[in-house]
Amino acid sequence: MNSHSFGQKILRGIWSSLLGQGAVFALSLLLTPWIIKNLGAGGYGVYTLMWSALSFLSILNLGSLTAAQCFTAQWHLLNDRKPSLAALLRGTLFFMAGAGIFGGSGLFLMRHFIARHFLHGSSPLLALGPSVFGLLALAIPSYFISQFSLTVIWGLKRFSLYNALISLQALLITGGSSLILFAGFRLKAIAALFIFVESLLAFVGLWIVSPALSAPSAAISREDKKDYFSFCAKSAMPLFFVTLLSQGDRAVIGLWLPLTQLGYYALSASLAQKFNSIAASVAATSFPILSELIGKGEEERLRRIYLKSAELSFFALLPLGIFSFVLIPQFMTLWLGPAFSGACTWPFRILVIANVFNLSVYMPNTIAAGKGFPHWIGYVWMEKALIAIPLWAVLIPRWGILGTAIGLLVAEVLVAIPFLMSVHSRTLNLGFIEFFSSSLWRPLTASLGLAVLGFLFHGAIGSWFGFLGFAVLGALLYAGISYLLIDSDAKALLIQEITLKIR
């Protein structure tokens, strides 16, 4: 298989991810104002806490999902490995089902504790909280099983199907929540909706991956078991600290500040993450493909495709960060009104910068994980937590949600660059100059043109028509500069892919 076929896999995975993430983002933009209008900032804070509870409980998978994705990507095309893969995946499924039951039971038992400590300042929400989180607990087992199925689908490199299911989940939950509110119901009905959606996704996902699970299995060798459980153990620590930091900010705000502030911050954070999740899809798409190359021992091709994938990642990441930073005051004012714009603009801007540094470690982590070192990213997240959490204790009482964002930014800046350089030198023998010349300078140059345009003209935007017109103009300018800068191989691949799509 030549390098172009790998490039086409990555490019098609990116197209699929962009469409999927774009659809989810568009749906969120359309429906979030309606949800906030009906729930209020405090009620929206509870809505985000429901998602945070799912994320915290995901720690219970103990790295098994990362291991399942990596081993699926490496073994599913090797006939002599398929029997072992089927046995390992079945074992992971049973473990995830048990972990889901355990996590759901724990959430149910803690429902009064959560309501008492996180829903203070609002008597109606405090009274409603135990019922909401009690219902949510019933969705946890199905949620764990659906996450397992999605992980296997991604490991099989069925990117379009994966993104279709993610988009379906967003449509059913976000769209369903909007319909529930339109019908006059509130948070309890939304919690019940989670049960239905996750049960449906679990059923559909298991049906799709059943061929990989039902393949005849052989006894798993001791060496394979050792490798699999070692990978799980190494992945568990990163999972813990990723969740602690990515959801801990909401938990800290919920403990120390009123629910309305949690609603403002959650809106800023989720919006920043949605912008950057589009860029992160490049790294996520590359992981199973790079893992396949690692499994085959094709080091030179691995290095070459990694550098090109990293460049694509920065091409996607930087313009979204610039658009987000420059246009957020106008966007927030048009979207939700001046009150939300005033409360969310600077926390959002700081979180966007922090997310740029966070996403810069995604690509090197794909190499580290594929090489058998998934625990390295755990050290990164542990260092971030050790920096951010003490800063939150100092900054949040003084500056509220702005202090939360600043604490995250400081942690990201201090940790991201050393990690990127360390992984490059230890796994790819790659120096900074070569990485900059191969993966960074073109995206940075194209982004500079976009930044100049943005800061010169963004103040003139006062309507949705002007906002969308500016976004289209900026995107065309960026696309034009980028096309002029990319190398001939990338141009040929892009033209080939577009030609195939047109046909």
C-alpha positions, 0 to 999 in steps of 0.5 A: 500500500503506497503513501498516497493511499494512507494520505487518502485515508487521512484526508477522507477521515478528516472530511468525514470528521469535519462534516460530523463535527460541523453538523454537531456545531451547527446544531448546537449554535441553533438550539443552545439559545432556546435551551438557555432561554428556557432553563436560564443560566442556572438550569443550563449549569445543571444541564452541563453538570449532567455531561460532566457526570458522564465524563467523570464516570468514564474514568472507570473504563481504566484505559480499556477503551484506548487499548481497544482502539489501538489493538483494533487498529493494529490487529483487525487486518492481520488474519493471525491476530483476528481471533485474539482481537475478538476475544479481547474485545469481548472481554472489554465489552463485559468489563465496560458493562460491569463498570457502567453498572457500578458507575450508575449505582454510585451516581444514584447513591450520590444524587443527594450529595451532588444536589446539595453541594453543586446546586446551592443558591437555587431552591427549585434546582436544589429540590429537583437535583436528586431526581435528575441525577437519579434518572441520569444514573440509569443511562450510565450502563448504556453510555459505557456500552455505546462508548465501547462500540464507538471506540471499536468503530473508530479503531476499524477506521470507519470514520464516516460511520463513527461521525454519523453516530456522533452526529446522531447522538447530538441530534437526539439529545440536543434536538430532543432537549429542545423539543422537551422544553418546547412541550413544557417539560424540564430537566427531569424529562431531559435526564430521561431522554439520556436513557433512551438515546444511550440505550439506542446508541448502545444497541446500534453500536453493538449490532455494527461491531458484532462481526468483530466480536463474534469472530471465532476466537482462540486462546489469548497468549500470555504475551498478548494479555500482558501487552493489552493490560499493560496498555490499559494500565498506562492509559488509565492515568492519562484518562484520570488527569484528563478528566480531572482537568477538563471537567474539574474546572466546572466542578470547582466553579460549581462548588465555589460560585453561583450556578449562573456563573457555572452556566456562563463558564460552561457555555464559554468552555463548551463553545471553545471546545466545539471550535477546536474539536474540529481541529482535533479530528485531524489527530484523532483520524490519524491515530488508527492509521499511524498505529497501523504503520507502527504495527507494520514497523514502517518507520520512515513512512510513519515519520513522513505521514506524521509530519504531514498529518501534524501540518494538516492539524495546524492548518485546521487548528489555527484559523479556528482559533483566530476566528474564535478570538477575534469574532467572539464579542460580535458572535456572543452579542448576536447569538445570546445578547449583551449580557452573555457577551460581557460575561463570556468574551474574555473567559472564552478568548483565554480558553481558546488560546489554552485549547490551541496549546492543548491540541498541539500535543494531540499529534505527538501523543498519537505517536507516543500511544501507538509506540506503546507509551500512552502513559506519557500523556498522563504525566502531561495532564498530571503536571497541568493539574498540579499547576492549574488546581493551586492557581484556581484556589488563588484566582477563582475567589478573586476573578471568578470564571476569568480566573478559572480560564487563566489558570488553565492557560498557564498550565497549558503553556508551561507543559505543552511545548516541552512534551511535544519536543520530548516525544519528537526526539525520543520516538521519531528522532525529530528536531524542532527545526525540521518539525517547524519547516515541515509542519508549522511554517505554512499554517502559521504564515496562512494564519497571519494573513487571516489575523491581519484581516480580522483585527482590521475589519472585525469592528465593522460587524454589526449583523449576522449578514456581516458576520457570515460575510466576514467569515466566508471572506476570511475562509476564502482568503485562508484557503487561497493562501494555504493552497499556495503554500502547501507542497506539490504532493499535498496539492496533488492529493487534494485535487485527486480527492476533490475530483473523486468527490465531484465524480 
